[in-house]
Amino acid sequence: FIHSAGILHRDLKPTNIGIDRNSNVTILDFGLASVASICPATTYVCTRWWRAPEIYLNEKKYNEKIDIWSVGCIMAELILHKPLFPGQTKFDQLNKIFDIIGTPDLATLSEICTSGYFMRKILETSTYMSQMEPRHKTNFNELFGYQIDPSAGRTISGVSPEGVDLLDQLLSFDPRQRPTAEQALSHPFLEFYHDPDDEPTIEPMINEHQNAEYTKEQWKAIVWQMVEEFIPPSWIDNDAIDDS
């Protein structure tokens, strides 16, 4: 729904996902959210551990796939019970990412980044890149697949092969290879929960006020006008509201 409106959340992480006792999930904290069409170019988006690699390599050109990467990190964290990429610095973060998904080839890097910007980034990080040895991708089945307790003969952690496949797609280095939210929802791993009739979309949002400079009083007037003009969407189901 968010992406269909042309909105990038830009800070998806476990603490920004709310869930009540009826298993209703809510995405929280839209403080860094932006309309995709006028998304400001900055690396200051998304907390580092859940930040997509293209944000470091091409801050001027990213899209909703940065949220998809974050979802992959959250899913991996649910499986491993710990953050997947707990980097302490920019370079440490990239190191931890490459330790798991392997190093990208230069052809992919050059395609993702604009040529001039890519070359400048390479020059800025030349020491890091020159010292970085090629790394192979970690076996996702071994990392995220079913873990069996030999003594009890039962599964103690991990996900099915379908879950591993979904993670593999969500955590693709190349954002063009990551699924859209709609495609991810239709993945076999989510078949039990997938309900096209309960996955509403909306026309892309046009926000003429984003990045505009107004006085406090002008902002108050704009917000009040939006509240008065708001019409609740027809798909809202009052029965889904938590009655706790």
N, C-alpha and C positions, 0 to 999 in steps of 0.2 A: 504494500500500500504506500509506504513512504517513498520508495524509489519510483513508483508509477506517477507520483506527484512531482517528480523531478527534484526530490530532496535527498541530500547526502547527510547522514547523521554525523559521521566523521569522528565519533568517539565511542564506538561500541566496545564494551568490556563488561565483565561479570557484575561489577557494582552499578552498572547502568541498565541492568535487566532486573525488573521486579516481577515477583510471582507470589500470588496469594494462596491461601489454603485450598481454594477450588481450582488450582492450577491455571488460573488466568495470568497470562504473561503480558507485561507492559514494558515498553522501551522508554527509558527515562533520560533526562538531561539532554536537551537539545541546544545547549549553550554554544556548541561549535557547529551546529547544523547549518547548511547553506543550500540555497537553490543552485542546482548543478549548472545552469546556464550562465550564472554570474558568480561562480564559486571563486573567491579570492585565492590567489596563488600564495601558498604558505606551507611550510613544513610543520607549523605548530597546529597540527590536527592529530587527534587520536593519541591516547597514552601510549608511550613507546612500545610496551610489550605486545600490544595488539595492532601496531601500526604497519601498514602494507609497505613492502620494500620500494615500490615505485615512488612513494612520497619522498624518500631520501634521494632518489636518482633523477626524478623529474617532477619537482614541486609545481611546475607550471602546467602540468598535463596529467590530471588523474580524474577518475570518475567514480560512479557508484560501486565499482568493483573493490574499492578500498574497504567498504563495509562488509563485502563478502569475505575478504581476507580475515577481517576481525571476527566474523562469525566462525570461520574455520579455527581460529586460535581459541575461541571460547569452547567450541566443541571438543578440541583436543584437551583443553584444561579439564573439562568434565570427565574425560576418560582417564587422564593421568593423575588427576587430583593435584595438579601443580601447573603453573604457567609454562607454556611451551617454549617461549622465547624471552626469558627474563634478562634482557640486555641492560647494561649499566650506562653505556654511552652509544652514540650513533654507530660507531664502528663495531662495538661489541654486539650491538643488536643485529647488524648485518652478518657478523660472524656466526651468531647462534642460528640465524635463519639458514645460512648456507650449510651449516653443520647438519641440518635436518633435510633440507630440500635439494642440496647440492648447489654448486656454483653455476650460474647461467653462462651461456656462450656469448661472445661479443656480438654476434649477429642479432640475438634477441635483445641485448641491451641497446644496440644502435637503433633497432626498430621501435622500441618503447620510448626512447628519448629522442628529442629533436637533435639534429646533428651538432649545432653550435653549443646548445646547452649540455649535451652529452659530453662533448670534448672538454668543456669547462669543468664539469663535475669530475671527469677523469683526472684532469690536471690537479684539481683541489685534493683529490684522494689518491694521488699517484703512489705515495708510500704504502698506503693500505693495500691498494690493488696489486702492487708489485710483490708484496710479501705474501699475498693470499695464494695458497696452493689450490689447484683444482680439487674439488671434493665431490664425492659420489653421493647420490641421494640415499638417505636412510631407508631401510626396508620398512614401509609403512605397516605391513602385515605384522611384523615383529614388534613394532612400536605401539600400534593401536589395536591390533587384532586380539582375538580371544586369548586370555592367559589362563591356563589350566592348572589347578592344584593337583599334582600327581597323587598325593596321599588320599585325597577325597574324590578325585576323579570328576571334579566339577569346575565350571568356569567361575573365576573369581574377579575378572575384570576384562575390559576390552569390548570391542564391538564386532559385529558381523562383517563378512567381506564387503557387503553393500555399504556399510558404514565407513569402512576403510576407503572404498572407492570415492564416496562423497567427500571425505576429508582430503583425498588426493586432488580432487578438483578444486575445492575451496582454497587450498593452500598452493595453488599453482603460482610460480613466480611471475609468469606472463599474465597480466590481468585480462587479456583477451581470451585466455583459455579458461578463466573462471566462469562458472555458470551465473546467470542472472538469478535474482531472488525467486522469480517464477520457475525457472528451470530447476533450481535446487529443491524447491517444494515438490516438484514432480519426480524427484529421484526415488528409485525403488526403496531406499533405506527409510524414507518418510512416507511410504505408501499408506501405513495405518492412520497417519494423521492428516494426510493430504485430502483436502476437500475444496475443489475449485469453486463451489457455490458459497464457501465461507472465507474466500480470500479476495476481498474487494479491491478494486483499483479506482483511481480517480484521475481526472484530467491533470496534466502538468501544471504546477503552480507558477504563477507569474507574480513575483514580489517586487514591485517598483520601488519599495522603500529600503530594500537591503543595501547596506553600505552607504545609504544617504545620511546626510548630517542635518539633524533637526534639533531644535531646542527641547528641553524637557517638556514644556507645555505642548509643543507640537506633537511629540511622541504620545503624550497622554490622549490628545484628541484623536490621533490616528488609531490607537489601540481601542479606545471607546467606540469609535465608528465601526471597527471590525467586529467588536462584540455585539453591537446592535444589529449588524447585518448578517451575523452568523446563522446559518440554517443547518441543523443537525442532519447528517446523511441518513438516508432511508434504511441503510443496512444495520444501523445500531439496534442491538437486541438488549432490551432492558433486563432480560432474564440472565444475561451474562455478567451483570454487575454483581460484585462480591457483596453478599448480605451479612458479612461478619461485623 
